[in-house]
Amino acid sequence: MIEAHRPGRLRERFLVHEEISALLTPGLRVTALLVVLASYFVAVFWPLHWRLPKQQLNQVEIAADGHALFAKPGLLRSYQPPGWLDDVVQGLPLRVHLEVVPAPPHPRFIGRMFGLSGGANGRLLSLDREGPALLVHLRGKGTNHEGAPPIRVPNVFTDGVPVTIDLELLGPRLTVAIDGRQVINRTYPYDPRRRWNGTYQAVVGSDLNIRRYFLGEILKAEVQAGSRQVDLLAPGVLDRPPRMWFLHREPRLTMLEDLGTADAWQNVLGFVPLGMVAAIWPGATVFSVLATGLAVSGTIEFTQLTVPGRVPSVDDIITNVTGALLGWLVIFLLRLALDLWGASASARSTLSDARSR
């Protein structure tokens, strides 16, 4: 009788984690998953205020004298990287000359007068207006993919008063002059263009998603790359799209830029419960848990394009999937601990039975 009873006790002890898992009926597993998903929905989208991306008319006007009038939001842009940008990336001197007459600014957005933009991929260089101040965003060492933090020059713009801006990037040295008076003279540790590539587009009057309105008149917008000079307002140089998509928040598509922040750690910890729920599903593997985290996080980030105040980010997906992986690891270690405990209990029981003989 004793010998017949021992294999049953061994199986009972060693597979204790399976018996605990059996308590998680399909209904309980589905309920746990729905609770986790509903928590994400409320945390990310509350107060459930949706605003779909929309198209907006391009309202820039080109006067008979060639001046660009931005009485309302508008944009001039290139659809392909301009030919002179490769020369600049290779190290030829870059000079930008602007003559503008600012109007009262937009109450919500800075005014982008000129930029080398990749849209959601950031900017290489831009000249912007923020109230009376000039902002120079230049991608280089110590900046993010948008060239922030910018160099700020106060008290440059007065509504209705013409301003001439001359920027020169010569190797590691950046200079900017306002009406002939130098206001920026900065030498970087190395040429900022080491972080540039030639895939960006030229924009005048806004950015590619028209979220940075310049209001006023641009009299001249000229670029010189080495000995090559280009009038950006000349017919055929830049395009004037009839309509443009307006995104309420621009997605962050550059990887590994927001890691290490408090928000990143919250994203990791927030997806641990999803990883745990996915790991207790019948037949779950580490790959199925990662796929679940990727699907849920990708859906959330894509949907955030319709939620004002939310910023979709590739780094959020990375941190979310990392959190799901940690959730799987918690369940894996718990099951391993239960197995070891069951094996140890079985060994002790076997030893006790042997001594009792």
C-alpha positions in Angstrom: 0.0 0.0 0.0 2.8 2.3 0.8 4.6 1.7 -2.5 1.4 2.3 -4.5 0.8 5.6 -2.7 4.2 7.1 -3.3 4.1 7.8 -7.0 0.8 9.7 -6.5 2.3 11.8 -3.8 5.3 12.5 -6.0 3.1 13.6 -8.9 1.0 15.7 -6.6 4.0 17.6 -5.2 6.0 18.0 -8.4 3.0 19.4 -10.4 1.7 21.7 -7.8 2.0 24.7 -10.1 -0.2 22.9 -12.7 -2.9 22.4 -10.1 -2.7 26.1 -9.2 -2.9 27.1 -12.9 -5.9 24.8 -13.2 -7.7 27.2 -10.8 -7.5 29.8 -13.5 -10.5 28.8 -15.5 -11.0 30.2 -19.0 -13.5 32.7 -17.5 -10.9 34.0 -15.0 -8.2 34.3 -17.7 -10.5 36.2 -20.0 -11.7 38.5 -17.1 -8.0 39.2 -16.1 -7.2 40.1 -19.7 -10.2 42.4 -20.1 -9.4 44.1 -16.8 -5.8 44.8 -17.9 -6.9 46.1 -21.4 -9.6 48.3 -19.9 -7.0 49.8 -17.5 -4.8 50.7 -20.4 -7.7 52.2 -22.3 -8.7 54.4 -19.4 -5.1 55.4 -18.5 -4.1 56.3 -22.0 -7.3 57.8 -23.5 -9.2 59.3 -20.6 -11.2 61.7 -20.8 -12.0 60.1 -24.1 -11.6 63.2 -26.2 -10.9 62.2 -29.8 -9.9 64.4 -32.6 -9.1 62.8 -36.0 -6.2 64.1 -38.1 -7.5 66.4 -40.7 -6.6 68.0 -44.0 -6.3 71.7 -44.2 -6.1 74.1 -47.2 -2.7 75.4 -48.0 -3.4 79.2 -47.9 0.0 80.6 -48.8 -0.2 83.2 -51.7 2.6 84.0 -54.1 2.5 87.7 -55.0 3.4 89.1 -58.4 6.8 90.2 -57.1 7.5 86.7 -56.0 7.0 87.3 -52.3 5.3 84.6 -50.2 2.3 85.8 -48.2 1.4 83.8 -45.1 -1.7 85.6 -44.0 -3.1 82.2 -43.1 -1.4 78.9 -42.5 0.5 77.6 -45.5 3.6 75.9 -46.7 6.1 75.7 -49.5 8.1 72.5 -49.6 10.2 70.1 -51.6 8.9 66.5 -52.1 12.4 65.2 -52.7 15.7 66.1 -50.9 17.1 69.2 -52.5 20.2 68.6 -54.6 22.3 71.1 -52.7 21.7 69.3 -49.4 24.1 66.5 -50.3 26.8 69.2 -50.8 26.1 70.6 -47.4 26.1 67.2 -45.7 29.5 66.5 -47.3 30.9 69.7 -45.7 30.4 72.6 -48.0 29.6 75.9 -46.3 25.9 76.6 -45.8 24.4 80.0 -45.9 20.7 80.9 -45.4 19.4 84.4 -46.1 15.9 85.4 -45.1 14.0 88.7 -45.3 10.7 88.6 -43.5 7.9 90.9 -42.3 6.3 89.2 -39.3 2.6 89.5 -38.6 1.0 88.8 -35.2 2.0 85.2 -34.4 -0.3 82.2 -34.1 -1.3 81.9 -30.4 -0.5 78.2 -30.2 2.4 77.4 -32.5 5.8 78.8 -33.2 6.4 80.1 -36.7 8.8 78.1 -38.9 10.3 80.4 -41.5 12.8 77.9 -42.9 13.7 74.3 -42.2 15.4 71.2 -43.4 12.7 68.7 -42.2 12.0 65.0 -42.1 8.6 65.5 -40.6 8.2 62.9 -37.8 11.9 62.0 -38.2 12.9 65.5 -37.0 14.9 68.4 -38.4 18.4 69.2 -39.3 18.1 72.9 -39.1 15.3 75.5 -38.7 14.8 79.2 -38.2 11.7 79.9 -36.1 9.8 82.7 -34.5 8.4 82.4 -31.0 6.9 85.7 -30.1 9.7 88.3 -30.3 12.4 85.7 -30.1 14.3 83.9 -32.9 14.9 80.2 -32.3 17.6 78.3 -34.2 17.2 74.5 -34.1 20.4 72.8 -35.2 20.9 69.1 -34.9 24.3 68.3 -33.4 26.0 67.0 -30.3 23.8 67.6 -27.3 20.5 68.0 -29.2 17.6 65.6 -29.9 16.5 64.7 -33.4 14.6 68.0 -33.7 17.6 70.1 -32.8 16.3 70.9 -29.4 17.1 72.7 -27.1 17.3 75.6 -29.6 19.5 78.6 -29.5 17.3 81.6 -28.5 17.9 85.2 -29.5 15.4 87.5 -27.8 13.9 90.8 -29.1 14.3 90.1 -32.8 10.7 90.4 -34.1 8.2 93.2 -34.0 5.0 92.9 -35.9 5.1 94.7 -39.2 8.8 95.5 -39.0 11.1 93.9 -41.7 13.9 91.7 -40.4 16.9 90.2 -42.3 18.4 87.0 -41.0 21.7 85.6 -42.2 22.9 82.2 -41.0 26.2 80.6 -41.9 27.4 77.1 -41.0 31.1 76.7 -41.8 32.5 73.5 -40.4 31.9 73.5 -36.6 31.2 77.2 -36.5 27.7 78.7 -36.6 27.0 82.4 -37.0 23.7 84.3 -37.2 23.3 87.9 -38.0 20.1 90.1 -37.6 20.0 93.1 -39.9 23.8 92.8 -40.3 24.5 92.6 -36.5 25.9 89.3 -35.3 23.9 87.7 -32.6 25.2 84.1 -32.6 28.8 83.0 -32.8 29.2 79.4 -31.7 31.9 76.9 -32.3 30.9 73.2 -31.7 33.3 70.5 -30.6 33.0 69.1 -34.2 30.9 69.8 -37.3 27.2 69.3 -36.4 26.6 67.9 -39.9 28.2 64.6 -38.8 24.7 63.9 -37.4 23.0 64.9 -40.7 22.0 62.9 -43.8 20.8 64.0 -47.2 17.2 62.6 -47.0 15.4 65.7 -45.6 13.2 68.2 -47.4 13.3 72.0 -47.6 10.3 73.8 -46.1 9.3 77.5 -46.0 6.5 78.9 -43.9 5.7 75.9 -41.7 6.8 72.3 -41.2 5.7 69.2 -43.2 2.7 68.6 -41.0 1.9 72.4 -40.8 1.9 72.5 -37.0 4.4 75.4 -37.0 2.7 78.3 -38.6 4.7 81.4 -39.7 2.3 84.3 -40.2 3.6 87.3 -42.2 5.4 87.8 -45.5 8.7 86.2 -46.6 10.4 88.6 -49.1 13.4 86.4 -49.7 14.5 82.9 -48.9 17.8 82.0 -50.4 20.3 79.1 -49.7 23.9 79.0 -50.7 25.8 75.7 -50.6 29.4 76.3 -51.5 29.2 78.4 -54.6 25.8 77.1 -55.5 23.0 79.6 -54.8 19.3 78.7 -54.8 16.3 81.1 -54.6 13.7 79.0 -52.7 10.9 81.4 -53.8 11.7 81.1 -57.5 9.0 79.3 -59.6 9.4 75.6 -59.6 12.0 75.3 -56.8 9.5 74.4 -54.1 6.0 73.0 -54.4 2.8 74.4 -53.1 0.6 71.5 -52.2 -3.1 72.3 -52.3 -3.9 70.5 -49.0 -1.9 69.3 -46.1 -2.4 66.8 -43.3 -2.6 68.3 -39.8 -1.4 66.1 -37.0 -2.3 67.3 -33.5 0.9 65.7 -32.1 3.8 64.6 -34.2 4.9 61.0 -33.6 8.4 60.3 -32.4 9.9 57.7 -34.7 13.5 58.0 -33.7 14.5 54.9 -31.6 16.2 55.0 -28.2 15.7 58.7 -27.6 13.3 58.7 -24.7 14.7 55.7 -22.8 15.8 56.3 -19.2 13.0 58.8 -18.4 10.4 58.4 -15.7 7.8 57.9 -18.5 9.8 55.0 -19.9 9.9 53.2 -16.6 6.1 53.7 -16.2 5.7 52.2 -19.6 7.8 49.2 -18.6 6.0 48.6 -15.3 2.6 49.2 -16.8 2.9 46.3 -19.2 4.1 43.8 -16.7 0.5 42.8 -15.8 -0.2 42.1 -19.5 2.8 39.9 -19.8 1.7 38.0 -16.7 -1.8 37.4 -18.0 -0.5 36.4 -21.4 2.0 34.0 -19.8 -0.7 32.0 -18.0 -2.7 31.4 -21.2 -2.7 27.7 -22.3 0.2 27.0 -24.6 1.8 30.5 -24.0 5.5 30.9 -24.9 7.8 33.8 -24.6 7.3 34.6 -28.3 3.5 34.7 -27.9 3.8 37.0 -24.9 6.1 39.3 -26.9 3.7 39.3 -29.8 0.8 40.2 -27.5 2.7 43.1 -26.0 3.7 44.3 -29.5 0.1 44.1 -30.8 -1.4 45.9 -27.8 1.3 48.6 -27.6 1.2 49.2 -31.4 -2.6 49.6 -31.4 -2.4 52.1 -28.5 0.4 54.2 -30.1 -1.4 54.3 -33.5 -4.7 55.3 -31.8 -2.9 58.1 -30.0 -2.7 60.0 -33.3 -6.4 60.8 -32.7 -5.9 62.0 -29.0 -4.9 65.6 -28.5 -2.0 65.8 -25.9 -0.7 62.3 -26.6 2.5 61.6 -28.5 2.9 58.3 -30.3 6.5 57.0 -29.9 8.5 54.1 -31.1 10.3 54.1 -27.7 6.9 53.6 -26.0 6.5 50.4 -28.0 10.0 49.2 -27.0 9.4 49.9 -23.3 5.9 48.3 -23.4 7.2 45.1 -24.9 10.0 45.0 -22.4 7.4 45.2 -19.6 5.5 42.3 -21.2 8.7 40.3 -21.3 9.3 41.0 -17.5 5.7 39.9 -16.9 6.4 36.6 -18.6 9.7 36.3 -16.6 7.7 36.7 -13.3 5.4 33.8 -14.2 8.3 31.7 -15.4 10.3 32.2 -12.2 7.1 31.6 -10.1 6.5 28.3 -11.9 10.1 27.3 -11.5 10.0 28.1 -7.8 6.9 26.0 -7.4 8.5 23.1 -9.3 11.5 23.3 -7.1 9.4 23.5 -4.0 7.3 20.5 -5.2 10.4 18.5 -6.0 11.9 19.4 -2.6 8.7 18.4 -0.8 8.6 15.2 -2.7 12.2 14.4 -1.8 11.4 15.1 1.9 8.4 12.9 1.7 10.3 10.1 0.1 13.0 10.3 2.7 10.4 10.4 5.5 8.7 7.3 4.1 12.0 5.5 3.8 12.9 6.2 7.4 9.4 5.1 8.5 10.1 1.7 7.2 
